[in-house]
Structure formats: C-alpha cells, structure tokens
Amino acid sequence: MCPELPTQEESVLADLETLLIALDMHPMFMRQPFKILRLNLLEMKANGLTPDISALKARFAVMPDAELLAAWGALHNPFRLQDRVLN
C-alpha cells in the first residue's frame, strides 16, 4: 500500500513552516502581523542560510499576497495539527 502523497496545499504549508522555523518566525512561537512576515521575506538578509532555506525564502518572497496570506493563516489554525500524534 502506497502512502498518500501530500497535496500541493500541504506541500506549501510544510515548506512555509520549514522556512519560518529556520528563520525563528513560526507563528506558534511568535505572534506577528502578516505585513511583518512579508517585509521580513523581502528584506531579511539570506546570509548564513542553507541553499535550501534561501530558495524557500526567495520562493515565498515573490508569492502573491493572497496565496501567502492563506498559507500564513493556515499555520495559525490550531485544528491543523489535531490528527498528529507524538510518539
């Protein structure tokens, strides 16, 4: 039986979550407005970031506001993690 592949939306959320954790900006730990996120993605220096994280930062920096805001809002949704179990 093959595991289900993540949807495009799930992949975007996972990538955004990875980026925000790497930048110490995850919404579970830092409450900040969307405008601050957008500004940081556009202006934050990428020095010292791994190439993968730099690529994610560049990808999300050019993402249209509506798409980025939707992903940002989804990360704030507490029900998003309700089916995950800690082992």
DSSP file (Angstrom, degrees, kcal/mol; ACC not computed):
  #  RESIDUE AA STRUCTURE BP1 BP2  ACC     N-H-->O    O-->H-N    N-H-->O    O-->H-N    TCO  KAPPA ALPHA  PHI   PSI    X-CA   Y-CA   Z-CA
    1    1 A M              0   0    0      0, 0.0     0, 0.0     0, 0.0     0, 0.0   0.000 360.0 360.0 360.0 127.1    0.0    0.0    0.0
    2    2 A C        -     0   0    0      1,-0.1     2,-0.1     3,-0.0     3,-0.1  -0.626 360.0-116.7 -83.7 137.6    1.5    3.3   -1.1
    3    3 A P        -     0   0    0      0, 0.0     2,-0.2     0, 0.0    -1,-0.1  -0.421  39.8 -96.6 -68.8 150.8    1.3    6.2    1.4
    4    4 A E        -     0   0    0     -2,-0.1     3,-0.1     1,-0.1     0, 0.0  -0.467  36.9-126.8 -68.4 135.5   -0.7    9.2    0.3
    5    5 A L        -     0   0    0     -2,-0.2    -1,-0.1     1,-0.1     2,-0.0  -0.568  31.8-101.4 -78.4 146.4    1.3   11.9   -1.3
    6    6 A P        -     0   0    0      0, 0.0    -1,-0.1     0, 0.0     2,-0.0  -0.371  36.3-116.6 -67.5 148.1    0.8   15.4    0.1
    7    7 A T     >  -     0   0    0      1,-0.1     4,-2.3    -3,-0.1     5,-0.2  -0.273  30.4-103.0 -73.1 169.5   -1.4   17.8   -1.8
    8    8 A Q  H  > S+     0   0    0      1,-0.2     4,-2.4     2,-0.2     5,-0.2   0.900 124.6  52.0 -61.6 -39.5    0.0   20.9   -3.2
    9    9 A E  H  > S+     0   0    0      1,-0.2     4,-2.3     2,-0.2    -1,-0.2   0.914 109.5  48.7 -63.4 -42.5   -1.5   22.9   -0.4
   10   10 A E  H  > S+     0   0    0      1,-0.2     4,-2.4     2,-0.2    -1,-0.2   0.876 110.8  51.4 -64.7 -37.1    0.0   20.6    2.2
   11   11 A S  H  X S+     0   0    0     -4,-2.3     4,-2.5     2,-0.2    -2,-0.2   0.901 109.3  49.8 -66.2 -41.2    3.4   20.9    0.5
   12   12 A V  H  X S+     0   0    0     -4,-2.4     4,-2.8     2,-0.2     5,-0.2   0.928 112.2  47.9 -62.9 -44.8    3.2   24.7    0.5
   13   13 A L  H  X S+     0   0    0     -4,-2.3     4,-2.7     2,-0.2    -2,-0.2   0.914 112.0  49.2 -62.8 -42.7    2.3   24.7    4.2
   14   14 A A  H  X S+     0   0    0     -4,-2.4     4,-2.4     2,-0.2    -1,-0.2   0.913 113.2  47.0 -63.5 -42.3    5.2   22.3    5.0
   15   15 A D  H  X S+     0   0    0     -4,-2.5     4,-2.4     2,-0.2    -2,-0.2   0.920 113.6  47.4 -65.8 -43.4    7.6   24.4    3.1
   16   16 A L  H  X S+     0   0    0     -4,-2.8     4,-2.7     1,-0.2     5,-0.2   0.910 112.3  50.1 -64.7 -40.6    6.4   27.6    4.7
   17   17 A E  H  X S+     0   0    0     -4,-2.7     4,-2.3    -5,-0.2     5,-0.2   0.913 110.2  50.4 -63.7 -42.1    6.6   26.0    8.1
   18   18 A T  H  X S+     0   0    0     -4,-2.4     4,-2.2    -5,-0.2    -2,-0.2   0.930 112.4  47.4 -59.6 -46.4   10.1   24.8    7.4
   19   19 A L  H  X S+     0   0    0     -4,-2.4     4,-1.9     1,-0.2    -2,-0.2   0.936 112.4  48.1 -61.6 -47.7   11.2   28.3    6.4
   20   20 A L  H  <>S+     0   0    0     -4,-2.7     5,-3.6     1,-0.2     6,-0.7   0.849 110.9  50.8 -66.9 -33.9    9.6   30.0    9.4
   21   21 A I  H ><5S+     0   0    0     -4,-2.3     3,-1.3     4,-0.2    -1,-0.2   0.928 110.5  49.7 -65.9 -43.9   11.2   27.6   11.8
   22   22 A A  H 3<5S+     0   0    0     -4,-2.2    -2,-0.2     1,-0.3    -1,-0.2   0.838 114.8  44.3 -63.1 -32.9   14.6   28.2   10.2
   23   23 A L  T 3<5S-     0   0    0     -4,-1.9    -1,-0.3    -5,-0.2    -2,-0.2   0.347 112.5-118.7 -92.5   6.2   14.1   31.9   10.5
   24   24 A D  T < 5S+     0   0    0     -3,-1.3    -3,-0.2    -4,-0.2    -4,-0.1   0.892  85.0 113.5  55.5  43.1   12.7   31.7   14.1
   25   25 A M      < +     0   0    0     -5,-3.6    -4,-0.2    -6,-0.1    -5,-0.1   0.117  31.4 146.2-127.0  19.8    9.5   33.2   12.9
   26   26 A H    >>  -     0   0    0     -6,-0.7     4,-2.4     1,-0.1     3,-1.7  -0.369  52.0-131.1 -64.8 135.8    7.0   30.3   13.3
   27   27 A P  T 34 S+     0   0    0      0, 0.0    -1,-0.1     0, 0.0    49,-0.0   0.713 104.2  64.4 -63.8 -19.9    3.5   31.6   14.3
   28   28 A M  T 34 S+     0   0    0      1,-0.2     3,-0.1     3,-0.1    -2,-0.1   0.786 117.0  28.2 -70.2 -24.1    3.3   29.2   17.2
   29   29 A F  T <4 S+     0   0    0     -3,-1.7     2,-0.4     1,-0.3    -1,-0.2   0.693 126.8  39.4-108.2 -26.1    6.2   31.0   18.8
   30   30 A M     <  -     0   0    0     -4,-2.4     2,-0.8    -5,-0.1    -1,-0.3  -0.981  64.4-153.2-131.8 120.8    6.0   34.5   17.5
   31   31 A R        +     0   0    0     -2,-0.4    -5,-0.1    -3,-0.1    -3,-0.1  -0.835  36.2 150.8 -90.6 113.6    2.7   36.4   17.0
   32   32 A Q        -     0   0    0     -2,-0.8    -2,-0.1    -7,-0.1     5,-0.0  -0.989  45.9-102.8-142.0 150.2    3.4   38.9   14.3
   33   33 A P    >>  -     0   0    0      0, 0.0     4,-1.6     0, 0.0     3,-0.7  -0.298  32.9-111.8 -71.2 159.3    1.2   40.5   11.7
   34   34 A F  H 3> S+     0   0    0      1,-0.2     4,-2.7     2,-0.2     5,-0.2   0.859 116.0  61.5 -57.5 -38.1    1.3   39.4    8.1
   35   35 A K  H 3> S+     0   0    0      1,-0.2     4,-2.4     2,-0.2    -1,-0.2   0.863 102.8  50.7 -60.4 -35.7    2.8   42.7    7.0
   36   36 A I  H <> S+     0   0    0     -3,-0.7     4,-2.7     2,-0.2    -1,-0.2   0.902 109.5  50.7 -68.4 -40.7    5.9   41.9    9.2
   37   37 A L  H  X S+     0   0    0     -4,-1.6     4,-2.5     2,-0.2    -2,-0.2   0.956 111.8  47.1 -58.7 -50.4    6.2   38.5    7.6
   38   38 A R  H  X S+     0   0    0     -4,-2.7     4,-1.9     1,-0.2    -2,-0.2   0.924 112.9  48.8 -58.7 -46.4    6.0   40.0    4.1
   39   39 A L  H  X S+     0   0    0     -4,-2.4     4,-2.8     1,-0.2     5,-0.4   0.912 111.7  49.3 -61.1 -44.1    8.6   42.6    5.0
   40   40 A N  H  X S+     0   0    0     -4,-2.7     4,-2.4     1,-0.2    -1,-0.2   0.897 110.0  50.9 -63.6 -40.3   11.0   40.1    6.5
   41   41 A L  H  < S+     0   0    0     -4,-2.5    -1,-0.2    -5,-0.2    -2,-0.2   0.869 116.8  40.9 -66.0 -34.6   10.7   37.8    3.5
   42   42 A L  H  < S+     0   0    0     -4,-1.9    -2,-0.2    -5,-0.2    -1,-0.2   0.877 130.1  22.9 -79.1 -38.6   11.5   40.7    1.2
   43   43 A E  H  < S+     0   0    0     -4,-2.8    -3,-0.2    -5,-0.2    -2,-0.2   0.616  86.9 111.2-111.1 -14.7   14.3   42.4    3.2
   44   44 A M  S  < S-     0   0    0     -4,-2.4     2,-0.1    -5,-0.4    -4,-0.0  -0.424  72.4-115.3 -65.9 132.8   15.8   39.9    5.5
   45   45 A K        -     0   0    0     -2,-0.1    -1,-0.1     1,-0.1    -2,-0.1  -0.432  13.8-148.8 -68.1 140.4   19.4   39.1    4.5
   46   46 A A    >   +     0   0    0     -2,-0.1     3,-1.8     2,-0.1    -1,-0.1   0.260  50.0 135.6 -95.1  10.6   19.9   35.5    3.5
   47   47 A N  T 3  S+     0   0    0      1,-0.3     3,-0.1     7,-0.0    -2,-0.0  -0.370  73.0  15.2 -60.6 134.2   23.5   35.3    4.7
   48   48 A G  T 3  S+     0   0    0      1,-0.3    -1,-0.3    -2,-0.1     2,-0.2   0.374  95.2 125.0  84.5  -5.1   24.2   32.2    6.6
   49   49 A L    <   -     0   0    0     -3,-1.8    -1,-0.3     1,-0.1    -3,-0.0  -0.607  67.1-108.9 -84.5 148.7   21.1   30.3    5.4
   50   50 A T     >  -     0   0    0     -2,-0.2     4,-2.7     1,-0.1     5,-0.2  -0.327  32.8-108.0 -66.5 158.7   21.5   27.0    3.7
   51   51 A P  H  > S+     0   0    0      0, 0.0     4,-2.2     0, 0.0     5,-0.2   0.873 120.0  53.3 -57.2 -37.3   20.8   27.0   -0.1
   52   52 A D  H  > S+     0   0    0      2,-0.2     4,-2.0     1,-0.2     5,-0.1   0.926 111.6  43.9 -64.0 -44.4   17.5   25.1    0.5
   53   53 A I  H  > S+     0   0    0      2,-0.2     4,-2.6     1,-0.2    -1,-0.2   0.890 112.1  53.3 -69.6 -38.7   16.3   27.7    3.0
   54   54 A S  H  X S+     0   0    0     -4,-2.7     4,-2.4     1,-0.2    -1,-0.2   0.893 108.8  50.4 -61.0 -39.3   17.4   30.6    0.8
   55   55 A A  H  X S+     0   0    0     -4,-2.2     4,-2.4    -5,-0.2    -2,-0.2   0.899 110.5  48.9 -66.2 -40.6   15.4   29.1   -2.1
   56   56 A L  H  X S+     0   0    0     -4,-2.0     4,-2.6     2,-0.2     5,-0.3   0.918 110.6  51.2 -63.7 -42.3   12.3   28.8    0.1
   57   57 A K  H  X S+     0   0    0     -4,-2.6     4,-2.0     1,-0.2    -2,-0.2   0.927 112.0  46.2 -60.4 -45.4   12.7   32.4    1.3
   58   58 A A  H  X S+     0   0    0     -4,-2.4     4,-1.2     2,-0.2    -1,-0.2   0.895 111.8  52.5 -64.2 -40.3   13.0   33.5   -2.3
   59   59 A R  H  < S+     0   0    0     -4,-2.4     4,-0.4     1,-0.2     3,-0.3   0.926 114.4  40.3 -62.2 -46.2   10.0   31.4   -3.4
   60   60 A F  H  < S+     0   0    0     -4,-2.6     3,-0.5     1,-0.2    -1,-0.2   0.775 106.7  64.4 -77.2 -25.3    7.8   32.8   -0.6
   61   61 A A  H  < S+     0   0    0     -4,-2.0    -1,-0.2    -5,-0.3    -2,-0.2   0.838 109.6  39.2 -64.9 -31.8    9.1   36.4   -1.1
   62   62 A V  S  < S+     0   0    0     -4,-1.2    -1,-0.2    -3,-0.3    -2,-0.2   0.458  89.0 115.9 -97.9  -1.5    7.6   36.5   -4.6
   63   63 A M  S    S-     0   0    0     -3,-0.5    -3,-0.0    -4,-0.4     5,-0.0  -0.439  78.7 -99.4 -66.8 138.6    4.4   34.7   -3.8
   64   64 A P     >  -     0   0    0      0, 0.0     4,-2.5     0, 0.0     3,-0.4  -0.245  30.9-115.7 -57.2 147.0    1.3   36.8   -4.3
   65   65 A D  H  > S+     0   0    0      1,-0.2     4,-3.1     2,-0.2     5,-0.3   0.870 112.9  55.8 -53.3 -42.4   -0.1   38.3   -1.1
   66   66 A A  H  > S+     0   0    0      1,-0.2     4,-1.8     2,-0.2    -1,-0.2   0.906 111.5  42.9 -61.4 -42.2   -3.4   36.3   -1.3
   67   67 A E  H  > S+     0   0    0     -3,-0.4     4,-2.1     2,-0.2    -1,-0.2   0.921 116.7  46.4 -69.6 -44.2   -1.6   32.9   -1.5
   68   68 A L  H  X S+     0   0    0     -4,-2.5     4,-2.8     1,-0.2    -2,-0.2   0.906 112.0  51.3 -66.0 -40.6    1.0   33.8    1.2
   69   69 A L  H  X S+     0   0    0     -4,-3.1     4,-2.7    -5,-0.3    -1,-0.2   0.891 108.8  51.7 -63.5 -39.1   -1.8   35.1    3.5
   70   70 A A  H  X S+     0   0    0     -4,-1.8     4,-2.0    -5,-0.3    -1,-0.2   0.920 113.2  44.0 -63.2 -43.8   -3.8   31.9    3.0
   71   71 A A  H  X S+     0   0    0     -4,-2.1     4,-1.8     2,-0.2    -2,-0.2   0.906 113.4  51.4 -67.3 -41.4   -0.8   29.7    3.9
   72   72 A W  H  X S+     0   0    0     -4,-2.8     4,-0.9     1,-0.2    -2,-0.2   0.916 111.0  48.3 -60.4 -45.0    0.1   32.0    6.9
   73   73 A G  H >< S+     0   0    0     -4,-2.7     3,-0.5     1,-0.2     4,-0.5   0.880 107.5  55.3 -64.4 -38.0   -3.5   31.8    8.1
   74   74 A A  H >< S+     0   0    0     -4,-2.0     3,-1.0     1,-0.2    -1,-0.2   0.855 102.8  56.1 -64.3 -34.5   -3.5   28.0    7.8
   75   75 A L  H 3< S+     0   0    0     -4,-1.8    -1,-0.2     1,-0.2    -2,-0.2   0.784 104.3  54.4 -67.6 -25.2   -0.4   27.8   10.0
   76   76 A H  T << S+     0   0    0     -4,-0.9    -1,-0.2    -3,-0.5    -2,-0.2   0.568  82.6 107.2 -81.7  -9.3   -2.3   29.7   12.7
   77   77 A N    X   -     0   0    0     -3,-1.0     3,-1.4    -4,-0.5     4,-0.3  -0.593  56.9-160.1 -76.2 113.8   -5.1   27.2   12.6
   78   78 A P  G >  S+     0   0    0      0, 0.0     3,-0.8     0, 0.0    -1,-0.2   0.750  88.6  62.1 -66.7 -21.9   -4.9   25.1   15.8
   79   79 A F  G >  S+     0   0    0      1,-0.2     3,-1.1     2,-0.2     4,-0.3   0.613  82.1  82.4 -78.3 -11.2   -7.0   22.3   14.3
   80   80 A R  G <  S+     0   0    0     -3,-1.4     3,-0.3     1,-0.2    -1,-0.2   0.808  98.5  38.1 -61.3 -30.2   -4.4   21.7   11.6
   81   81 A L  G X  S+     0   0    0     -3,-0.8     3,-1.7    -4,-0.3    -1,-0.2   0.336  83.4 105.4-104.0   5.9   -2.4   19.5   14.0
   82   82 A Q  T <  S+     0   0    0     -3,-1.1    -1,-0.2     1,-0.3    -2,-0.1   0.762  80.0  50.8 -64.0 -24.5   -5.2   17.7   15.7
   83   83 A D  T 3  S+     0   0    0     -4,-0.3     2,-0.3    -3,-0.3    -1,-0.3   0.462  89.0 100.2 -93.0   1.1   -4.6   14.4   13.9
   84   84 A R    <   -     0   0    0     -3,-1.7     2,-0.4     2,-0.0    -3,-0.0  -0.641  57.8-156.3 -87.2 145.3   -0.9   14.3   14.7
   85   85 A V        -     0   0    0     -2,-0.3     2,-0.4     2,-0.0    -2,-0.0  -0.970  10.8-135.5-123.6 133.8    0.3   12.1   17.5
   86   86 A L              0   0    0     -2,-0.4    -2,-0.0     1,-0.1     0, 0.0  -0.740 360.0 360.0 -85.1 133.1    3.5   12.5   19.5
   87   87 A N              0   0    0     -2,-0.4    -1,-0.1     0, 0.0    -2,-0.0   0.389 360.0 360.0-105.1 360.0    5.4    9.2   20.0
